[in-house]
Amino acid sequence: MYVPLRPPLLCLVAAVALLALAPGAAQAQDEVPFITTPDNVTLEMLRIADVGPGDHVIDLGSGDGRIVILAARRFNASGLGVEIAPDLVRQSWRNAQTAGVADRVTFREQDLFKTDLSAATVVTMYLLPEVNLQLRPALLALKPGTRIVSHDWDMGDWKPDQTTVVPVPDKQVGLEKTSKVHLWTVPARVQGLWCGAGLLRGTSLQLTQRYQEFEGTLAHRQRNRQLEGRIVGATLRVLGGRAGELVLQADGDELQIAAAGGPLALAQGQLFKRAAAGNCD
């Protein structure tokens, strides 16, 4: 896997190259530089995402195809590699055929910003921070539960769910001889007002969300319960308190009580529905 860098980033690339590689080692304006992902980092990216036979891995900036080939060969997943350099796309196909996985992976010469990511269960990338931030809205719009893995670079104020550090003794860029592997799980989009149905009629749930964290107010008649917790994919888990556990499962415009304790124990299985008109009347 490689880092594709487009012309708007070439000034930054040249600065990185000059500082990290050798004095005077400037890149021509029309060249597209790449940095290879070490094999142990590639393996860690797939491991941290818990890639398995049911997964479809899309690698953005796939270089020689190594990450989707490894996902198919070792974890029985399918994959798509997106790369802007035609010679690397051709090399990827040759590598896939040699590995015996050409029937489960594909490679496209394509701009990663124009790539349809909707089929992905896992998205992997080794891109610069500015590119990650440009991709972030599209990544957050993916199906809840989609795993995003980035080599070294983060997503700004969208904090990773997990980060591991991998030793890379021969690393060519930067002073540290390690790589960071970051994992995010796309959270369901739940901000707003939700209205109780069935046994929950007359109950409202107002939620505010910041990526995978949420706060809210559960209101029934004159009684309110303040909530806070985390979202993992489509599951909202309220932090424990004296009122007992509360786990909600998001499915489009519905939130179902998957588990509850205390006063809500009898409401397990009941639904909240997203308010259509901004209120629960």
Summary of the structure (lengths in Angstrom):
residues: 281
radius of gyration: 22.4
end to end distance: 53.4
largest distance: 71.8
contacts: 875
relative contact order: 0.11
helix: 26%
strand: 33%
